[in-house]
Amino acid sequence: MTGGRPVYLDCNATTPLDPRVGEVMRAAMDLFGNPSSGHVYGREARAVLDRARAEVAGLLGCSPPEIVFTSGGTESDNHAIKGAAWARADRGRHLVVSAVEHPAVQRPAAWLAALGWEVATVRVDRDGRVDPEDVARAVRPDTALVSVMHANNEVGTLQPIAAIAQAARAAGALMHTDAAQTAGKVAVRVGELDVDLLSLAGHKLYGPKGIGALYVRGGVTLESLNHGAGHELGRRAGTESVMLAAGLGEAARLAAEQLGEELPRLTKLRDRLESALCAAVTDAVVHARRAERLPNTLSIGFPGARADRLLARLEGVACSAGAACHAGGTEVSAVLAAMDAPREAALGTLRFSVGRFTTREDIDRAVPLILSAVAGARQEP
């Protein structure tokens, strides 16, 4: 971070574009051919698209034909949830989701509920963790799909997806997980997770915005959201963006290559920030502290300091509120409410998320700025 720019600690919201990804995208810009065309221009574009698909598949441990390129994580989630519900409507109109899902899962489920589907919401414990036994009790013979995110975007709790998938499979339901926050931070292998459907987003992975992917296990049928020509093996109509797909592919390749060194480095940075803040603010509350968490994510509440006032004072640090801030004040976020977090700490919660380009110096620069904001916000009436 140079030139007086704020320290960037908001990688769960979006990651910077890796320069190496940008180089691959610039090279792909010249490939103007339609990848569905049979001539040389189309074949050149198709080759880049195929390579990108193989790179994403390599990160997830699946075969390339199981990868569908989408416009991002939100479309991937929508395609998984609506596509599975529609394709399996004859079997049953029952869905199961967790209480801490991203709106990209919650809102499609609510939309289906308005059309007559029944949606069961599974609670979480005080660390944001879903109990697989609760999922086993929630599923029914008519359950079409279970959707539980791999890790929560606000507090970082990692879910026991393989055990949850076992409960879903025992009822004959499909299993979907939103892995937008985990890909590149922890191992995300579809075989180990035992999922049928998995979503990811390019811009959470040091790739470009506007591109994502949906893993669809071989043999699983989804209803398409986009109807038209037979792109993406007939699963998503619309001419693919070769440039964006190339960027996602390179981002996936780099993530797989660097995972072993990045996981411990991110953990050390996160823990350095957490330790410094907790040492200075002794009543600070670290959410999901007892859970297995994303290595880069710190959700911390400062009782007596509202999140909107903290953000207003934090011009030198880019981060997110863990509470829902709006013009009228602050409310407890749905995730923290589902976790039954202490109200005063929840209202003063910030989320810090480090990333590939975060340095130890960034953390040491950010700490006094955060502490100053806490002290100032606590003095406001």
Secondary structure by P-SEA (a helix, b strand, c coil): ccccccccccccccccccaaaaaaaaaacccccccccccaaaaaaaaaaaaaaaaaaaaaccccccccccccaaaaaaaaaaaaaaaacccccbbbbccccccccaaaaaaaaaabbbbbbbbbcccccccaaaaaaaccccccbbbbbccccccccccaaaaaaaaaaaacbbbbbbccccccccccccccccccbbbbbccccccccccbbbbbcccbbbbbcccccccccccccccccaaaaaaaaaaaaaaaacaaaaaaaaaaaaaaaaaaaaaaccccccccccccccccbbbbbbccccaaaaaaacccbbbbbccccccccccccaaaaaacccaaaaabbbbbbbcccccaaaaaaaaaaaaaaaaaaaacc
